Amino acid sequence: MTQPIKQHLIDPEICIRCYTCEMTCPVGAIQHDDTNVVVDPDICEFCMDCIPVCPTGSIDEWRVVDTAYSLEAQYGWDELPEQAEIGGGDTDEAEALDPAIAALLEDAHKGAGGKARAPASAARPSINLYTIARPATATVQGNFRLTARDAGTDIRLVILNVDGQAFPVLEGQTIGIIPPGTDATGKPHLPRLYSVSSPRDGERPNYGNVSLTVKREAHGVASNFICDLKAGDRVQVTGPFGATFLMPDDPEARLLMICTGTGSAPMRAFTQRRARTVGNRSGGMTMFFGARSPEELPYFGPLKKLPETLLKTHMVFSRLPDQPKEYVQDRMMAEEEAVAALLADPRTHIYICGLRGMEEGVEKTLTNIAESIGTPWAALRDTMREEGRYHVETY
Ligand SMILES: Cc1cc2nc3c(=O)[nH]c(=O)nc-3n(C[C@H](O)[C@H](O)[C@H](O)COP(=O)(O)OP(=O)(O)OC[C@H]3O[C@@H](n4cnc5c(N)ncnc54)[C@H](O)[C@@H]3O)c2cc1C
């Protein structure tokens, strides 16, 4: 299989042919004829100098392709081509995957109670571009501890840059990290999966980097390897994976996000995507986020700063001194009216992510709340799942 590449293009429908980009490009990659302004894929070095000078934004277009569009093809366009499917990116992803990865994903999604589907308005994901046999190499840009220094849990935000290679990810997808070395049987370690916690345009917008939120597990091979990474270290990466746990692009959709610990990773990506695109003009998001204490809650600070019209957060703690234990399902019950209104709204999408142990309690609470509005939960859940509105990823 050829390695896909990321190609820089200019949208001919929006471009006003001012040629500022062409005058700015330091390597002469941009040229024009009487019809279009185009980028030579053999010369462009992705320096991004042309991006801020464009008055219309037509310059900021990218496609992942197996073979770059030629200059002749670009000169012939009245409009940009759609992003084509790459590397077998289809919603029936299990067939395309390494069996070990397919089994991990199937197990993580089984709490949905049936075959999961992507939201109808979700962007089409690319999957399995990089495999165990042909991984990509990423460079670590940063590794920050999110939990308090003295907290018992060590959770890190690790930022990776997949050097010069196309690695398109959508919010809700996972990537594989291959720890170096071999297992007890002498075979190379298999990749472990981690949700991306950055939106599709990158941890830093348009820099094409991705962030992960990783918890150090006692004696865990990959989690210790990742949590110990330093800026400049190189890592073998597979993926992206996941064709169903995706966010709707419909700005009117309402998101009910229920998570514990590192299950907040995809929720952070969803939140950032909306904050960067539709913001308060969206259908809104509600999050129930559980941790043992505020010191062990990744993203507590940044999440608190978002306006309630964009994100209503319920931080729930199970180990506060002198207070009874509270879990996400308890707070959902306390907020019964708001949750019931979300369940009754056909624009609502539910996302549950985090520890496997959270499923049972959340399921019971959703059953109680759905029944309080005269709806049997099992039937509503199946309808939501078939409509791509109910998503579970637990591990
Ligand atoms: C779809 C999906 C998404 C995921 N997303 C994330 C994410 O966003 N963030 C995240 O942090 N994790 C995530 N995970 C979990 C992640 O993939 C790994 O399973 C996790 O990091 C542990 O991997 P490890 O190699 O460190 O542990 P392993 O070496 O695989 O060990 C597995 C478990 O056994 C325990 N163990 C191993 N050796 C010993 C020993 N000698 N004594 C006692 N205990 C031992 C470890 O503590 C660990 O809990 C996700 C999993 C899935 C399936």
The ligand as a MOL file (V3000), in Angstrom:
LIG
                    3D

  0  0  0     0  0            999 V3000
M  V30 BEGIN CTAB
M  V30 COUNTS 53 58 0 0 0
M  V30 BEGIN ATOM
M  V30 1 C -10.7690 2.1320 22.6630 0
M  V30 2 C -9.7930 2.3890 23.7850 0
M  V30 3 C -9.4400 3.7000 24.0940 0
M  V30 4 C -8.5470 3.9350 25.1350 0
M  V30 5 N -8.2290 5.2370 25.4400 0
M  V30 6 C -7.3890 5.5090 26.4410 0
M  V30 7 C -7.0460 6.8610 26.7730 0
M  V30 8 O -7.5050 7.8030 26.1250 0
M  V30 9 N -6.2010 7.0510 27.8260 0
M  V30 10 C -5.6750 6.0160 28.5580 0
M  V30 11 O -4.8970 6.2730 29.4880 0
M  V30 12 N -5.9820 4.7290 28.2570 0
M  V30 13 C -6.7980 4.4460 27.2280 0
M  V30 14 N -7.0840 3.1500 26.9020 0
M  V30 15 C -6.4060 2.0590 27.6770 0
M  V30 16 C -5.0250 1.7810 27.0300 0
M  V30 17 O -5.1980 1.2720 25.7360 0
M  V30 18 C -4.1930 0.7550 27.7850 0
M  V30 19 O -4.9580 -0.3960 27.9730 0
M  V30 20 C -3.6980 1.2650 29.1260 0
M  V30 21 O -2.8980 2.4280 28.9750 0
M  V30 22 C -2.8350 0.1920 29.8300 0
M  V30 23 O -1.8150 -0.1870 28.9520 0
M  V30 24 P -0.3710 -0.5920 29.5060 0
M  V30 25 O 0.4430 -1.0920 28.3610 0
M  V30 26 O 0.2020 0.4900 30.3370 0
M  V30 27 O -0.7200 -1.7910 30.4700 0
M  V30 28 P -0.4030 -3.3480 30.1990 0
M  V30 29 O 1.0370 -3.5790 30.2430 0
M  V30 30 O -1.1360 -3.7480 28.9660 0
M  V30 31 O -1.0820 -3.9720 31.4610 0
M  V30 32 C -2.5130 -4.0710 31.5350 0
M  V30 33 C -2.9430 -3.9210 32.9630 0
M  V30 34 O -2.3330 -4.8850 33.7870 0
M  V30 35 C -1.6790 -4.2600 34.8850 0
M  V30 36 N -0.3570 -4.9270 35.0950 0
M  V30 37 C 0.5630 -5.2140 34.1630 0
M  V30 38 N 1.6160 -5.8430 34.7150 0
M  V30 39 C 1.3550 -5.9690 36.0360 0
M  V30 40 C 2.0550 -6.5150 37.1560 0
M  V30 41 N 3.2390 -7.0880 37.0060 0
M  V30 42 N 1.4720 -6.4620 38.3640 0
M  V30 43 C 0.2570 -5.8890 38.5160 0
M  V30 44 N -0.4440 -5.3430 37.5120 0
M  V30 45 C 0.0880 -5.3750 36.2900 0
M  V30 46 C -1.4410 -2.8200 34.5080 0
M  V30 47 O -1.5340 -1.9740 35.6290 0
M  V30 48 C -2.5680 -2.5480 33.5500 0
M  V30 49 O -3.6940 -2.0440 34.2510 0
M  V30 50 C -7.9870 2.8650 25.8780 0
M  V30 51 C -8.3420 1.5490 25.5500 0
M  V30 52 C -9.2280 1.3150 24.5240 0
M  V30 53 C -9.5940 -0.0990 24.2030 0
M  V30 END ATOM
M  V30 BEGIN BOND
M  V30 1 1 1 2
M  V30 2 1 2 3
M  V30 3 2 2 52
M  V30 4 2 3 4
M  V30 5 1 4 5
M  V30 6 1 4 50
M  V30 7 2 5 6
M  V30 8 1 6 7
M  V30 9 1 6 13
M  V30 10 2 7 8
M  V30 11 1 7 9
M  V30 12 1 9 10
M  V30 13 2 10 11
M  V30 14 1 10 12
M  V30 15 2 12 13
M  V30 16 1 13 14
M  V30 17 1 14 15
M  V30 18 1 14 50
M  V30 19 1 15 16
M  V30 20 1 16 17
M  V30 21 1 16 18
M  V30 22 1 18 19
M  V30 23 1 18 20
M  V30 24 1 20 21
M  V30 25 1 20 22
M  V30 26 1 22 23
M  V30 27 1 23 24
M  V30 28 2 24 25
M  V30 29 1 24 26
M  V30 30 1 24 27
M  V30 31 1 27 28
M  V30 32 2 28 29
M  V30 33 1 28 30
M  V30 34 1 28 31
M  V30 35 1 31 32
M  V30 36 1 32 33
M  V30 37 1 33 34
M  V30 38 1 33 48
M  V30 39 1 34 35
M  V30 40 1 35 36
M  V30 41 1 35 46
M  V30 42 1 36 37
M  V30 43 1 36 45
M  V30 44 2 37 38
M  V30 45 1 38 39
M  V30 46 1 39 40
M  V30 47 2 39 45
M  V30 48 1 40 41
M  V30 49 2 40 42
M  V30 50 1 42 43
M  V30 51 2 43 44
M  V30 52 1 44 45
M  V30 53 1 46 47
M  V30 54 1 46 48
M  V30 55 1 48 49
M  V30 56 2 50 51
M  V30 57 1 51 52
M  V30 58 1 52 53
M  V30 END BOND
M  V30 END CTAB
M  END
